[in-house]
Amino acid sequence: MGNLERTIDMQCNHCGFIATIPAYQWEDPRYFVCQRCDPLHNLTKAQRILRKVRKKMLGDEA
């Protein structure tokens, strides 16, 4: 069985949901947040920061 076929169960730190994720998407369990709690989870950290800054700037102008 290759690494792409393995899965890991991880518990969300916000809601306690246990998510099954592919082994290649493993991250530190202390900071794991499921996709229901973090809709930007699939984006890279830089993309998340840019989206937050844009939202903040547009919110201030409105």
C-alpha positions as a LaTeX table, in Angstrom:
\begin{tabular}{lrrr}
\hline
Residue & $x$ (\AA) & $y$ (\AA) & $z$ (\AA) \\
\hline
Met1 & 0.00 & 0.00 & 0.00 \\
Gly2 & 1.44 & 3.33 & $-1.05$ \\
Asn3 & 1.42 & 6.51 & 0.96 \\
Leu4 & $-1.36$ & 7.95 & $-1.22$ \\
Glu5 & $-3.75$ & 5.17 & $-0.16$ \\
Arg6 & $-3.27$ & 5.54 & 3.61 \\
Thr7 & $-5.64$ & 7.60 & 5.74 \\
Ile8 & $-5.37$ & 9.10 & 9.21 \\
Asp9 & $-8.15$ & 9.97 & 11.68 \\
Met10 & $-7.60$ & 13.37 & 13.29 \\
Gln11 & $-9.78$ & 15.27 & 15.76 \\
Cys12 & $-10.66$ & 18.92 & 15.13 \\
Asn13 & $-9.49$ & 21.30 & 17.86 \\
His14 & $-12.56$ & 23.55 & 17.45 \\
Cys15 & $-15.59$ & 21.25 & 17.26 \\
Gly16 & $-14.18$ & 17.82 & 18.15 \\
Phe17 & $-15.19$ & 16.30 & 14.81 \\
Ile18 & $-13.04$ & 13.31 & 13.83 \\
Ala19 & $-12.02$ & 13.68 & 10.19 \\
Thr20 & $-10.41$ & 11.01 & 8.06 \\
Ile21 & $-7.75$ & 12.62 & 5.90 \\
Pro22 & $-5.23$ & 11.20 & 3.42 \\
Ala23 & $-1.82$ & 10.51 & 4.97 \\
Tyr24 & $-0.08$ & 12.90 & 2.58 \\
Gln25 & $-2.16$ & 15.80 & 4.01 \\
Trp26 & $-0.95$ & 15.14 & 7.56 \\
Glu27 & $-0.36$ & 18.18 & 9.74 \\
Asp28 & 0.42 & 18.77 & 13.40 \\
Pro29 & $-2.59$ & 17.51 & 15.44 \\
Arg30 & $-2.24$ & 20.44 & 17.87 \\
Tyr31 & $-3.31$ & 22.82 & 15.09 \\
Phe32 & $-5.68$ & 20.60 & 13.08 \\
Val33 & $-9.01$ & 22.23 & 12.14 \\
Cys34 & $-11.61$ & 20.40 & 10.06 \\
Gln35 & $-12.99$ & 21.83 & 6.81 \\
Arg36 & $-16.35$ & 22.60 & 8.46 \\
Cys37 & $-14.68$ & 24.97 & 10.95 \\
Asp38 & $-12.16$ & 26.43 & 8.49 \\
Pro39 & $-13.59$ & 26.89 & 4.98 \\
Leu40 & $-10.21$ & 28.24 & 3.83 \\
His41 & $-8.46$ & 25.03 & 4.92 \\
Asn42 & $-7.68$ & 23.95 & 1.36 \\
Leu43 & $-5.83$ & 27.17 & 0.57 \\
Thr44 & $-2.19$ & 27.79 & 1.32 \\
Lys45 & $-1.31$ & 29.98 & 4.26 \\
Ala46 & $-0.38$ & 32.90 & 1.98 \\
Gln47 & $-3.71$ & 32.67 & 0.16 \\
Arg48 & $-5.58$ & 32.61 & 3.49 \\
Ile49 & $-3.75$ & 35.72 & 4.71 \\
Leu50 & $-4.43$ & 37.57 & 1.44 \\
Arg51 & $-8.12$ & 36.68 & 1.55 \\
Lys52 & $-8.42$ & 37.86 & 5.18 \\
Val53 & $-6.65$ & 41.15 & 4.39 \\
Arg54 & $-8.84$ & 41.75 & 1.32 \\
Lys55 & $-11.99$ & 41.03 & 3.32 \\
Lys56 & $-10.84$ & 43.36 & 6.09 \\
Met57 & $-10.05$ & 46.18 & 3.64 \\
Leu58 & $-13.35$ & 45.82 & 1.79 \\
Gly59 & $-15.22$ & 45.66 & 5.09 \\
Asp60 & $-13.64$ & 48.90 & 6.27 \\
Glu61 & $-14.57$ & 50.72 & 3.05 \\
Ala62 & $-18.20$ & 49.57 & 3.05 \\
\hline
\end{tabular}
